[in-house]
């Protein structure tokens, strides 16, 4: 069965974006970038890959799911299909117009469960926080790029999801001179701890 991987940048105080949805306070330069480009190039938008002279390797993810507010900055910039190298699914409570290669869903939990039942690479949960909160029970792996900045306020990692502890095990941590850490967690199987 395919995994749902929440791969996301976060501040040290747990925010994935500033209060207006921006994330330009996260460092985009430093020694951590080589690892991100090597291990997670599939998670780069096509226009960024083009600017870097790269192609998506298709080895990490083959599907992305994101919320409407995560897609909106791309749409505002005139980019209707930010990840054409991936199967794109956008969660929205409203009926929206999307590009032909983007699938719209009003039920992200059902969509993820169906996607997990298909063959393929892991599914990337791109964000935002509210979508991550609604999919928290479906997340198999967390990959958090912790940036050395505290926001104080903004978009929380899991939005405004209610209290419901879910155990994860730390699989790996990478530390960089830039102050960024990449922490990888896997969901703990509750049946083993019972």
Secondary structure, DSSP 8 states (H G I E B T S, - for coil): ---EEEEEEEETTSEEE-TTS--TTS---STHHHHHHHH-GGGS-HHHHHHHT----SSSEEEEEEEHHHHHHHHHTT-S-TTTTSEEEEE-SS-----TTEEEES-HHHHHHHHHTSSSSEEEEEE-HHHHHHTGGG--EEEEEEES---SSSEETTTT-------EEEEEEEE-TTS-EEEEEEE--HHHH-
